[in-house]
Amino acid sequence: MAPRKLDAITCGPEHALRYCIVDEDQNYWNERDQTWTKNPKEAGLFADAAEVGSKMHDLMVTQVSGVLQRFVAPVVVEVRGPVPITAEMLAAWLETAVQISCNDLHSNGPGESMVMLRMDWPQLEDISDE
């Protein structure tokens, strides 16, 4: 059975937007009961992108057994502004502002695998002098 495809969507009123997790069949993750539900009012609400991303990762990992492999690919983040910022400032902003995902129209991964992308923003380092 193919892994359940998940997406994070915004929920709630504009002044208090939250995230919830929905699968390809429009089932919502109920965090309180640790179950899937068709009722959007029972969906678990997450405060920010980092929190919902972490939960989605946990849910995806439980779906596929086998060998875990990890690869790393550089991502260059360029910042231009009137004053310099620190890597810590940028990492904190990126953690809440950036979501990275695969186009699942191309399957979950090569072969029978499931590919998940995760950015470790706290490891961000300044390479301006390179």
N, C-alpha and C positions, 0 to 999 in steps of 0.2 A: 504494500500500500504506500502511495506517495505521501510524503510529509504534508501536513496541513500548511497552506500558505497563509501568512499572517500580515496584517497591515495595522499601523497605528493611525487612528483618525481623531480629529478634534471632537469634543463633546461638551455640552453645557452652553450656558449663555456667554456672549462675547466678553462680558466684563469679568468672567471667571472661567475662561477656557481651560479644559483639561484634555487629556488623551485617554482613549480606550482602545482595546485590542479587538479586532474583528478578523474572522477568517474568510476564506473564499466563498463560503456558503452563507455568509452574513450571520454567523454565530458570534456572540460577544463573550469575552472572557470575564467571568464573575470571580473576582479576586477573593471575595469573602468566602464563597463556597468552594473555590478551586474547581469550578466546572464551566462548561460552555452553555450558553443560553441564547434563545432566539429573542428574548426581551431586552431591548436596548436600555431600559430603565434599571436593569440588574447588572449592567456592565460595570466592571471595576474602573475607577477613575484614577489617573496618574497625573501628578502635578507638572512634570516636565518631560522633555524628550529623552533625557538620560535615564530617568526612572522607567518609562515605558519601554525604552530600548533594552534595558537590562532584563525586564520581565519577558519581553518577546524572545530574547536570546535564551533564557531559561526554558521557556516553553518549546522552542524549536529543538534544543539539545535533547530533550526527553523523547523526541520522536524517532531519532535515528541512532541505532547502535553501531558499533564497529570502531575502527581505528580513527583517532583524532590526529589530524595533521594541521600544522600552522605554517603559513607563508606570510611574508611581509613585503609590502610594496610602498616605496616612498610617496608621500603626498606633500607637495610644496604649497604652503599657504603664504601668499604675498600680501603685505599690509602697507598701505601708503596713507600717511596722515600728517598733520601739522606738528605733532610731537611723538617721540618714540613711546612704544608700549612694551611691557615685559612679556616674556613667554607665558608666565603664570596668568596674566590678565587675558591674553589671547586664548589660552587653553580653557579657562573658565567660560569665556564667551562662546567658544566653539562647541563646548560640551552641551550647551543649551540650544545653540542656533543651527547646528549642522546635523543632518540625517543622511546617511549613505545607504544605498540599497542596490540590489541587483534587479534587472528587468526579468521578472519571472516568466515572461512569455517564452524564454529560452530554457525552461525547466528549472528544477531546484539546484542542479549541479551536474557535472559530467558523470556519466555512468549512473550508478544508483546512489550517488552522494548528495549531500545537502550542503550548499555553500552559504556561509554567513559572514558578513563584513562587519568589523568592529574597529573603531578608531580609539586608540589609547591616548587621548588628548593630554593627560598629565605628563606623558613622555615627550611632548613637544619641546623642541630646542631651537634656539636662535642660530641660524646659519648665515647671517648677513655678511660675515667676513669671508665666506668661502668664494 
